[in-house]
Amino acid sequence: MPKVLISDKMDPRAAEIFRERGVEVDEITGKTPDELKAIIGEYDGLAIRSSTKVTKDILEHATNLKVVGRAGIGVDNVDIPAASAKGVVVMNTPFGNSITTAEHAIALMFALARQLPEADASTQAGKWEKNRFMGVEMTAKTLGLIGAGNIGSIVADRALGLKMKVVAFDPFLTEERAVELGVTKVTLDELLARADFITLHTPLTDQTRNILSAENLAKTKKGVRIVNCARGGLIDEAALKAGLDSGHIAGAALDVFVTEPAKESPLFGTPNFISTPHLGASTTEAQVNVAIQVAEQMADYLVSGGVTNALNMPSLSAEEAPKLRPYMGLAEKLGSLVGQLSHGAIDRISIHREGAAADLNPKPITSAVLTGFLGTQTATVNMVNAPVLARDRGVEVREIRTEREGDYHTLLRVAVRTADGERSAVGTLFGDSAPRLVELFGIKVEADLAGPMIYVVNEDAPGFIGRIGTLLGEAGVNIGTFHLGRREAGGEAVLLLSVDETVDAALLAKVKALPGVKTAMALSF
């Protein structure tokens, strides 16, 4: 009989479900890392919330562990690469607390609008400062959503019910989806200039880190009120305090902080600032929902091998897995490449399987493409929820198959349609196992897709290769592989360089400044 440890406080229904499904369960919470290491070897599954840290050290002692289930969305407390190396599946419950988090954001908007915490403290102190607390109505005000995915769309729906106007910035939001939600799609600068209230509903990625930087906060409308129930690090906290102190920002409410637990912060004590201790998911209903979901998912995996909401494993049958996995690796890399190189709203993604690939089950391949593509913008995407996220964002997914063989025995083409036209990447498998890029944006190019890379579009002219090689050498950046493709002599060329370390913004700016360079980007796989 499989055995599961619940190491964080969780709704009792989780343990009941494990037992009902034929899984033995122990509820032992509050263990130190050393205490957890001493007992983890007994268990096939580990059910956690945010307190337990599943580190590489813990995993090394987990000799029988097969699955880690996180009751909630964030898996910052799980070393997923280490778990993957150990063959441990990591699952989460990405949609169990969406309504709860959205409602908390709305609650904080009301609290800011009417200065409720300060008014409460003043009244209970016997001051009765009725004239001090002059609030604002939310009706007819403009709400700016940064992120219009699952939680953001719920906030939009609630705000529209309050008769607010809603504008949204989200690179994946299409015009059609915006109409469906009843919001106006805008650029980030437009949102900052128009919004009376701003709420953030995006994961923390390299693209979203400090999205409300000092520079962007300066672009906001005077008197703006800002709410963050998403992730710490989306807002420059020092710049936020400066904006509150100057009066440019009328109020701010944070449920999340760069450092948590947030035992101290320069923001604490600032007038018109509200803080809560990461309560976005803290309702009875949400706690029950995520506990039930994680227990069901883990029990299914341990008893029957079913995989749901796994962050590091596709949903596959035992028969399909060996043949499909190399294709899925190729598919995810192509999706990630196209996602990193495409800008603006994407309303359609096409996945074309040719030759041997045409005979395979398309769903895992499509999910792998979408996982790679959406993974450039959201940290919670996985093989199971990627198609749902794409559909929620209004992205049309096309699956095309061609049985004939062309120049290659097997071929996979991923293309997205943007306002600037189609962007495509084509790849194949060498030896039926090694992913390789063979075409990018219609230009023939052969390249491996691994680790940090530099992508450059330049005018094909003598001396360019020497200049970029010298520049990287002087910066101490070692080139691993060098791949160049072009349409025609003297025309436009595409260069893909694999390098041994991540390229920083300063060096990338120097690459962009080289003569003949049209585009330069840092990529990662």
Disulfide bonds with the S-S distance in Angstrom:
none
